[in-house]
Amino acid sequence: MAEVPSFTPPANSTISLWYVNLGWDAVFNRLFGNADAYEIKLDGVAHTIYNELCKGTNTAGTSVVTGGTWTHIACTANSTTGAGSCYVNGVLDYATTLHTTAPGAGILGIGGRYGSEQVAIGILEDVRMYNRVLSAGEIQTLYSCHGTDGIISGLLHRWILHTKGGAGADGVGGDNIMDTLKATANVEDGDAYYWGGKNAYRRRAGC
């Protein structure tokens, strides 16, 4: 098995992703991140989003992520000022000043947390990491343009996930990661779900 390398997220950032919720796993659905220091997750009871980028802990929004439909989620954080925001389908859900810790190195997970059985049951697509805080207008454009926005300033990485079992609505596409994660005993090896994994299940893509 390939060793999963460590990754240090940017201190100021925006994470943008599309997600279809197909169920709930344990307490949280883990969508993206590096454990508690840098993570986006959904509450398994309230079905609301936690923006925990740069340790913005214990704050959840009010927008409910419903099942079976594409939802665009964008979270921002500035570890210098502590400002952070969460947007759902292009609309501001909440803003806080709790994001004060620059993230350290760790294993970056897409669709799950490294070393944990908690995963994002559903479909993820067009996951992006920017090294700056995008404006509200830019996030609205990300939502409205469905992947054709052309917003590349500060774009560190973009993952276009191959369609598996059917494409998503509005041309977003997607991979159903639920069966793969749940059926694989060694989810910690990084082959499909983590930064540096060797499997083509998710790949880095240009704009």
ZIWOZI-V186784 format. One line per field, one symbol per residue. ss: DSSP state (@ for helix, = for strand, . for the rest). phi: phi as a letter, one per 30 degrees, with the letter a starting at -180 (. if undefined). burial: b if it has 16 or more other ideal C-beta (glycine too) atoms within 10 Angstrom, else e. A space follows every 10 residues. Layout:
ss->???
phi->???
burial->???
This chain:
ss->......==.. .========= =......=== ====@@@=== ===.....== ===......= ......=..= ========.. .=======.. =========. ....==..== .=......=. .========= .....@@@@@ @@@@@..... ....====== =..=....@@ @...==.@@@ @@@...@@@. ...=...... .===...
phi->.ddcddbcdd dcabcbacbc dbkbchdbcc dakbhddaac bcddcdiccc ccdhiddibb dcdcdddibd bcbbbbabdd cidabbcbhi cdcabbbccc cddcdacdcc ilceibddbc dkbcahdbbc cadddddddd deddchjcdi dcdiddbbcc dddbijdddh idilcddddd dddcdcdddi dbbbeidcdd ebbdbdd
burial->eeebeebebb bbbbbbbbbb beebbeebbb bbbbbebbbb bbbeeebbbb bbbbbbeebb bebebeeeeb bbbbbbbbbe ebbbbbbbbe eebbebebbb bbbeebbbbb bbbbeeebbb bbbbbbbbbb ebbbeeebbb bbbeebbebe beebbeebbb beeeeeebee ebbbbbbbeb beeeeebbbb bbbbbebeee bbeeeee
